[in-house]
Structures are given as C-alpha cells and as structure tokens.
Amino acid sequence: MASSKEYLDFILGQLSKLDEITYRAMMGEFIIYYCGKIIGGIHDDRLL
C-alpha cells in the first residue's frame, strides 16, 4: 500500500521548525532528508 500525500504533509508540518527538510518519492513511499542526509522514511503511512 502506498503512503498518502496527506500523511506526508502532516509529517512535514510537524518538522516545519527545522530548516532544509526535503523529501523524495520512492516507489509509492517517501524518503525524508535533513540537510541532505536521510533521517527517515514514510512507509504505509508510518514514519520510520
């Protein structure tokens, strides 16, 4: 099951105080980066 854009938006909102947060879509899921380094991923609407 792919993760929803709504859940990604929720997580990005929680991380909004941090500068340089980016994400990249990967096979229906999302990888989250901070300052260019992987800090987590969203898989099946769960932050890991």
Secondary structure by P-SEA (a helix, b strand, c coil): ccccaaaaaaaaaaaccccbbbbbbcccbbbbbccccccccccccccc
